[in-house]
Amino acid sequence: MSQTSDLLTPEPLRKLLANMQTLPSLPSVYRELMDVLHADDASVEQAARIISKDVGMVTKVLQVVNSPLYGLRGHVSNPTQAVALLGLNSLKSLALSTKVFAQFDQSKLPFFSLESLWQHGMTTAMHARAIAKEEDAEQAMVEDAFTAGLLHDVGTLVLASNLPHQYRDMLAIMQDQGLSEWVAEREVFGATHADVGGYLLGQWSLSHTIVEAVAYHHEPSSCPASYSIALAAVHVANAAEEEAQAMDMGEPVHLMDLDYLAGCGLADRLPLWQALCRGESVSRAGH
């Protein structure tokens, strides 16, 4: 087990994982796309052929490319064109997220909509990537922010599908006491969906940057590692999205970890990042 995984498996989490019957597996299509990416002759056409074997995957890729998040003027219906617009790195992350979510049965998860949760991940991913780009992060870090954004709530699926009765109790406590989701989870499970998600992605040998961004996306100050723009970006993007949803539903808003951003010297960047998450165009003057 990697050092990151060791950090993410304290005793309460080990006990929680021991009570779970099934954990999602790393999708084979992700491995195929990774092989393409690592090849010297990697091409859009090769990647398009891989996803074209899966109707559900093609549908999701076209849905994403044609969504308002991408802001394209025309409609894209060709998988190869869609892959070219997404880029190979974004495609592998999208394939990973889509196929992981496909391993769960909506009929067994009455607590939430799988599609809504996936859309929340996609929005968080797009905004996290925009923040990382705004901070001139290296391309690998930008892509890690995107991937972590897509998968930051995968632990929610694992908890709800494996421990539905306890999950229902957690929702009741959260609503009755006005607690944040992760605080209620820690009270009921002894660990949070972020802990579970970080552990799972560590088992799949995803990068430490992705694992940490998922594991600490609600509480970045708790991360034992040094500052990461991917973690900061996912934290802010997720919090901004959840804040907008909470305000629409008249629910309490759980604020961002301002101490973490201040400690990283990024507190003054927050208004700009929030503007990015609202879809507003920003000026890079003075950056």
N, C-alpha and C positions, 0 to 999 in steps of 0.2 A: 504494500500500500504506500502511496506517495506521502511525502511530508505534509502536503496540504491536506490530504485526506485524514491523516493522523490528527491534525489540528481541529478538524471538523467532526471528530467522533468522540466527544466526551461521553462519560458513562450514561447520562440520561438518553442521549441519542442512540447509543448502542442498544440499550434496552428497548427503545421504541422500534428500531429497525428489526430487532429479534421477533417482534410481534407481527411483522408484515409477511404475508404469503408471497406476494409478487411485486417485483420492481421492473419497470420498463427496461427493455434491452436496447442497445445501440443499434439503430436501423442499418440494414445492409446497404441501402441506397447511399447513406452517408459515407460508408467505407468506399463504395465505388467512386463517388465524386472526389473523395480525398485522393484516391489513386490517380484520377485524372489531373487534379491540381498539381500533384507532385511529379507528373510526367513532363519530360522536356518538350513534348509536342502537344501540351494541353490546348484544347480548343473548345470553343462554344458549341460546335457541332457535336463533339463527343459527349459533352455534358447534356445537351438536348436529347441525344439518343437515349441516354440513361433514364432521364425523367419521363421520356415519352412512353416507356414501358409500363408506367403507372398512371392510369387515368386520373386518380385522385390527386396525384402530385402535379400533373399538368394543370388540372383545374385550379389548384391552389396558387400555382405560379402565375397563371393568367389573371386570377382574381387580384393578387397583390399588385402586379404591374399595372392593372387597369383601375386600381383604387385611387381615391383622391390623394392619398399620401404621396403618390408618385407624380401627380399633377400633369400627366401626359395629355396632349390635346387630342390625339387620335386613339382609336381602339386597337389593341394588339390581340391578335388571335393565333399567331404562329409561335409555337414553343421555342424555336431557335431564336426568333427576334426577342422574345421575352427574356430568354437566358442572356442574350447580349446586353439587354437593358439592365438586368439585375447585376450582372457580373458574376464570375464563378465563385468568389468567396461568399457573397450574399446568398447565392443559390445553395451552397452546401449548408449554410446555417438555416435557411428556410426549409430545406429538405429534412434536416435533423428535427427541427421543431414540429413540422407537419406530421412526420411519421411517428414521433413520440406521442403526440396528441392522439393519433389514429389508433394507438394501442389501448386507449381507454374507451369504455362503453358508456355513452351518454345516459342510457336507461338506468345504469347503476350509479349515476351521479346526479341525483335530483337537486343537489344543493346549488348548482350553478350551471350556466350554459357553457359547454366546451368551446363553442364558436366565439362567445363573448370573451372568454378567458384568453383564447388564442389572439383575438383582435387586440386585446389589451397588451399582450406581449409584443405584437407587431408594432403597435403605436409606440410603446416604450422603447423598442429596439430602434425605430427610425429616429426618435428624438435623442436617444443616447448617442447614436452615431453622429447626429448633427452637432451635438455638444462636443464630442471628441474631435470632430473636424474643426470646429470653431477654435479649439485650443491647440490646433496644429499638431495633434498627436500623430505618431507614426501610423502607417496604414494598417499594420498588424493589430495595433491597439484599437484603432477605429473599428475594425472587424470584430475584435473581441467584445467591444462594447455592444455592438449590434447583436452578436450571438447571445451574450448574457441577457440582454434585454428580451430577446425572444423566449428564453428558457427560464427567466427568473422566478416564475410561479409553478414550475414543474413539480415542486414538492407539494403543492396544494393538491394536485391530482393524485399523488402517491398517498397522501394522508387520507383523503376523502374516499378513495377506492378501497384501501386496505382496512381502514378503521372507521366505517361509516357511522356507527353508533356514537363513538367518542367525538367524531367530527360534528355530529348534530348537537351534542352537548356543548362543544366549543362555540358553535354559532349562537346558541342560547345565552351563554355566558357573555359573549362579546356584545350582544344586543342589550341584555339586561343591565350590564355594568358599564356600557359605553366604552369598552376597551378596544384597543387596536387589535387587528387580527393576530399579529404575532405574539402579543402579550397574552391573549386568550389561549392561543395554541400552547405556549410555554406552560400555562397553568394546567391545562388538561393533559397534554402529551409529554411535557418535560422538555420539548424541543419545538422548533418552528418549521414551517414549510421551507423557509430559507435554509435552515440547517440540513433538512432532508434533500433539498435540491442540490446544494453544494456537495453533499456526500455522493449523490448519484453521479453527478458530472465528473467528480474526482475519480470514481470507479471507471468511468469511460475514458479516462486519461485526456480529458480536455485540458486546455492550458490553465495554469494556476491563476492567471488573470481572470478568466471566465469563471472558474470555480469560486474565487473570492468575491467577485462582483455579484454572483448569485447568492452566496452564503451570507453576505453582509449587506444586501441591498436595502434593508430597513434600518440597520444599525451600523453604519460604516465605521463609527468610532470604536466599535468592538473588534475590528479587523486587526490582527496582530502584525500584519505586513505593513510595509511603508505605503505611502500615498499612491493611489492608482487612479488615473483619469477615467478608466473604464468603470471602476466602482463608483466614483463620484458622479459620472454621467448617468449610469443606470439608477442610482439612488435618486437623483434629482428628476430624471425623466419619469420614473415610476411614481414618485411622490406628487409630481405635477399632474399626472394623469389621474391618480386616485383622488387628489384634492378636487379636481374638476368634477369627477363623478360624485363625490361626497356632497359637494355644494348643490349639485343638481337634485340630489335625493334628500337634501336637508339633514344629512348625517354629520356627526362631528368630524372635523378635519384634524388629522394627525400631522404635525409639522415636520419639516425636514431637519436633518441633523446639522444645524448651523455651526455647532462646535467643530465638527469634522471639517467642514468647508473652510472655517476660519483657520483651523490648524494647518490646513494645506495652503493657506494664502489665497483662497479662491472665493471668499465671501463676497467680494465686490463683483465677481462674475455672475452671481446668481440671478440678478434681474435680467441680464442678457440671455442666460440659459433658459429662464422661464419664458421669455419672449419667443425663443426658438420653439419651445414646447407648445406654445399657443399658435405656432405657424406663422409668426410675424417675421418679416424680413428685417435683418439687423445689419448695421454698419460695422465694419471691421476697423474703422478709424480709431486710432489710439491703442490698438491691441498690440 
